[in-house]
Amino acid sequence: MSNDEIVVEQDGHVLTIRLNRPDKLNAMTGEMDKKMNKLSFDINNDESVRAVVLTGAGDRAFCAGSDITDLDSYGSNWEYRNRFDAHMDYARALHLVRKPIIAAVFGYVIGGGLEMCCASDIRLAAPNAQFGAGEINWGWHGGSGQTQYLTHQIGAANAARLLLTGERIDADTALRTGLVQEIHPLDDLHGVAHEMAQSIAAKSPIAVQMTKQMIRMAQNTSLDVGLMVENNSFAYCMTTEDSVEGQKAFAEKRTPEFKGK
């Protein structure tokens, strides 16, 4: 399933989403936004998809954010404020995906591109990646998670450095601050991301999705509440057929075959 500006390919249980406007630095249009929102729904409801790789076409940019020449397609300021209700907020759509997303980013990772990167669970970068939140230079700030994701992921002071100056940081700085987890040569980047996604997809999809939910909860609740909910989640996982299969496979010294049940 694909259109010209977003290409979607599935290999086994791994779905790759590739932004495909390299001549425009993979900037997002309103139509691409709608497609991304539909994709998030489809991914959540397709049992054959267990992990996602998010990347871009070309070598100049993962994504330079929203195409500023297409902002009128979102309507009035009030309609833009309520764009998520109209299924037109691509970063928040990714945030709602229950399955793990691995972002493989390179070149410009700016504005909404940075927000999509931050909405992913694991972030891999090429050495040429440049991360920026330049909206402050033009009189606004990001509206799809920039201030929130960055504060959670790299701490308030590092987030302030990016958000208030509008300056870009390189891949090494992103790695040091925790914005990305690994750096790989551009030629190897997608292969590494795909291999990691395949490894995740081979595990119990129930356990994987519950683990992602627990990680999210740990960012948004107290330790005592988190420990209680984690124990309940663990107890549920132990009732699944996948758990039984995992225990049998361990005893029989073989690779488990998880069915997501």
C-alpha positions as CSV (number, residue, x, y, z in Angstrom):
1,M,0.0,0.0,0.0
2,S,1.5,3.3,-1.0
3,N,1.0,6.6,-2.7
4,D,3.6,8.7,-4.5
5,E,4.5,10.8,-1.4
6,I,4.5,8.1,1.3
7,V,5.7,4.6,0.3
8,V,4.7,1.7,2.5
9,E,6.4,-1.7,2.2
10,Q,5.9,-4.8,4.3
11,D,8.5,-7.6,4.8
12,G,7.1,-10.3,7.0
13,H,6.0,-8.6,10.2
14,V,7.9,-5.4,9.6
15,L,6.3,-2.4,8.0
16,T,8.5,0.3,6.5
17,I,7.1,3.8,6.0
18,R,9.2,6.0,3.7
19,L,8.5,9.7,3.2
20,N,9.0,10.2,-0.5
21,R,9.4,13.9,-1.4
22,P,13.2,14.0,-1.5
23,D,13.2,17.0,-3.8
24,K,11.3,18.9,-1.1
25,L,13.3,17.5,1.8
26,N,10.4,15.1,2.5
27,A,8.3,17.9,3.9
28,M,4.8,16.9,4.8
29,T,1.8,18.0,2.9
30,G,-1.8,17.9,4.1
31,E,-2.5,14.9,2.0
32,M,0.5,13.1,3.5
33,D,-0.8,14.0,6.9
34,K,-4.1,12.3,6.2
35,K,-2.3,9.3,4.9
36,M,-0.1,9.0,8.0
37,N,-3.2,9.2,10.2
38,K,-4.9,6.4,8.2
39,L,-1.7,4.4,8.4
40,S,-1.6,4.7,12.2
41,F,-5.1,3.2,12.4
42,D,-4.3,0.5,9.9
43,I,-1.1,-0.5,11.7
44,N,-2.9,-0.8,15.0
45,N,-5.5,-3.1,13.5
46,D,-3.3,-5.3,11.3
47,E,-2.1,-8.3,13.3
48,S,0.5,-9.0,10.6
49,V,2.3,-5.8,11.5
50,R,4.4,-6.2,14.6
51,A,7.1,-3.5,14.2
52,V,7.5,-0.3,12.1
53,V,10.5,1.4,10.5
54,L,10.1,5.1,9.7
55,T,12.5,6.8,7.3
56,G,12.7,9.1,4.3
57,A,13.8,8.9,0.7
58,G,17.1,10.4,-0.6
59,D,20.0,11.4,1.5
60,R,19.5,15.1,2.3
61,A,16.6,15.0,4.8
62,F,14.6,12.6,6.8
63,C,11.9,15.3,7.0
64,A,12.1,19.1,7.1
65,G,8.6,19.3,8.8
66,S,5.4,20.6,7.3
67,D,5.5,22.1,3.8
68,I,4.9,25.7,4.7
69,T,3.4,26.4,1.3
70,D,0.6,23.9,2.1
71,L,-0.5,25.1,5.5
72,D,-3.6,26.7,4.1
73,S,-4.9,23.2,3.5
74,Y,-5.5,23.0,7.2
75,G,-8.1,25.8,7.2
76,S,-8.5,28.6,9.8
77,N,-6.4,28.9,12.9
78,W,-9.2,27.3,14.9
79,E,-9.4,24.4,12.5
80,Y,-5.6,24.0,12.6
81,R,-5.8,24.0,16.4
82,N,-8.3,21.1,16.1
83,R,-6.5,19.3,13.3
84,F,-6.1,16.1,15.2
85,D,-9.9,15.7,15.4
86,A,-9.8,16.0,11.6
87,H,-7.1,13.3,11.4
88,M,-4.5,15.7,10.3
89,D,-1.6,15.6,12.8
90,Y,1.0,13.3,11.6
91,A,3.3,13.3,14.7
92,R,0.4,12.7,17.1
93,A,-0.9,9.9,14.8
94,L,2.5,8.1,15.2
95,H,2.3,8.6,19.0
96,L,-0.9,6.5,19.0
97,V,0.6,3.5,17.2
98,R,0.7,0.7,19.8
99,K,3.5,-1.2,18.0
100,P,7.2,-0.2,18.3
101,I,8.4,2.4,15.8
102,I,12.1,2.6,14.9
103,A,13.0,5.9,13.3
104,A,16.0,5.8,10.9
105,V,16.9,9.5,10.4
106,F,19.5,11.4,8.4
107,G,20.1,14.9,7.1
108,Y,17.6,17.5,8.2
109,V,15.4,16.3,11.1
110,I,13.5,19.6,11.6
111,G,10.2,20.9,12.9
112,G,7.6,18.2,12.4
113,G,10.3,15.9,11.3
114,L,11.8,16.2,14.7
115,E,8.4,15.5,16.2
116,M,8.0,12.4,14.2
117,C,11.4,11.3,15.3
118,C,10.6,11.9,18.9
119,A,7.2,10.1,18.6
120,S,9.2,6.9,17.7
121,D,10.3,4.5,20.3
122,I,13.9,3.9,19.1
123,R,15.8,6.5,17.1
124,L,18.8,5.7,14.9
125,A,20.7,8.4,13.1
126,A,23.2,8.8,10.3
127,P,26.3,10.9,11.0
128,N,24.9,13.7,8.7
129,A,21.8,14.1,10.8
130,Q,20.9,17.7,12.0
131,F,18.2,18.1,14.5
132,G,16.4,21.4,14.9
133,A,13.3,23.2,16.2
134,G,13.5,26.4,14.3
135,E,9.9,27.5,14.8
136,I,11.0,30.0,17.5
137,N,12.8,31.9,14.8
138,W,9.6,32.6,13.0
139,G,7.3,33.4,15.9
140,W,5.8,30.2,17.1
141,H,6.8,26.8,18.6
142,G,6.0,23.3,17.5
143,G,2.5,22.1,18.1
144,S,2.7,18.4,17.7
145,G,4.8,17.4,20.7
146,Q,8.1,19.3,20.4
147,T,8.1,20.9,23.8
148,Q,6.8,17.8,25.5
149,Y,8.7,15.1,23.8
150,L,12.1,16.9,24.1
151,T,11.6,17.7,27.8
152,H,10.7,14.1,28.6
153,Q,13.5,12.6,26.4
154,I,16.5,14.8,26.9
155,G,15.6,16.9,30.0
156,A,14.4,20.4,30.4
157,A,17.8,22.2,30.0
158,N,18.7,20.4,26.8
159,A,15.2,20.9,25.5
160,A,15.4,24.6,26.3
161,R,18.7,24.8,24.4
162,L,17.1,23.5,21.3
163,L,13.7,25.1,21.6
164,L,14.7,28.6,22.7
165,T,17.7,29.2,20.4
166,G,16.3,27.5,17.3
167,E,19.8,26.2,16.6
168,R,20.5,22.8,15.3
169,I,22.5,20.0,16.9
170,D,24.5,17.3,15.1
171,A,24.2,13.5,15.5
172,D,27.0,13.3,18.1
173,T,25.2,15.8,20.3
174,A,21.9,14.1,19.8
175,L,23.5,10.8,20.9
176,R,25.1,12.4,23.9
177,T,21.8,13.9,25.1
178,G,19.8,10.8,24.5
179,L,17.8,12.1,21.6
180,V,19.1,9.2,19.5
181,Q,20.3,5.8,20.7
182,E,22.8,4.9,17.9
183,I,24.7,6.4,15.0
184,H,25.3,4.3,11.8
185,P,26.7,5.1,8.4
186,L,23.9,6.3,6.0
187,D,24.4,3.3,3.8
188,D,23.9,0.9,6.7
189,L,21.2,2.9,8.5
190,H,18.1,1.3,7.1
191,G,19.5,-2.2,7.2
192,V,20.3,-1.8,10.9
193,A,16.8,-0.4,11.6
194,H,15.2,-3.2,9.7
195,E,17.2,-5.9,11.5
196,M,16.3,-4.4,14.8
197,A,12.6,-4.3,13.8
198,Q,12.7,-7.9,12.7
199,S,14.2,-8.9,16.1
200,I,11.4,-7.1,17.9
201,A,8.8,-8.6,15.5
202,A,9.9,-12.1,16.4
203,K,8.9,-11.6,20.0
204,S,5.4,-12.0,21.4
205,P,3.4,-9.1,20.0
206,I,1.3,-8.9,23.2
207,A,4.4,-8.7,25.4
208,V,5.9,-6.1,23.1
209,Q,2.9,-3.9,23.0
210,M,2.4,-4.1,26.7
211,T,6.0,-3.3,27.3
212,K,5.7,-0.2,25.1
213,Q,2.7,0.8,27.1
214,M,4.6,0.4,30.4
215,I,7.5,2.5,29.1
216,R,5.0,5.3,28.2
217,M,3.3,5.0,31.6
218,A,6.7,5.3,33.4
219,Q,7.0,8.7,31.8
220,N,3.7,9.9,33.0
221,T,2.9,8.5,36.4
222,S,4.4,8.0,39.9
223,L,6.7,5.1,40.7
224,D,4.2,3.5,43.0
225,V,1.4,3.6,40.5
226,G,3.7,2.4,37.7
227,L,4.9,-0.6,39.8
228,M,1.3,-1.6,40.5
229,V,0.2,-1.3,36.8
230,E,3.4,-3.2,35.7
231,N,2.6,-6.1,38.0
232,N,-1.0,-6.3,36.6
233,S,0.4,-6.2,33.0
234,F,2.9,-8.9,33.9
235,A,0.2,-11.0,35.3
236,Y,-1.9,-10.6,32.2
237,C,1.0,-11.5,29.9
238,M,1.6,-14.7,31.9
239,T,-2.0,-15.9,31.0
240,T,-1.4,-15.7,27.3
241,E,-0.8,-18.6,24.9
242,D,2.5,-16.8,23.9
243,S,3.7,-17.1,27.5
244,V,3.0,-20.8,27.5
245,E,4.8,-21.2,24.2
246,G,7.8,-19.2,25.5
247,Q,8.1,-21.4,28.6
248,K,7.8,-24.6,26.5
249,A,10.4,-23.3,24.0
250,F,12.8,-22.4,26.8
251,A,12.5,-25.9,28.3
252,E,12.9,-27.6,24.9
253,K,15.8,-25.3,23.9
254,R,14.2,-24.0,20.7
255,T,13.1,-20.7,19.3
256,P,9.5,-19.8,20.3
257,E,6.9,-19.3,17.7
258,F,4.6,-16.5,19.0
259,K,1.1,-16.1,17.6
260,G,0.0,-13.0,19.4
261,K,-2.6,-14.9,21.5
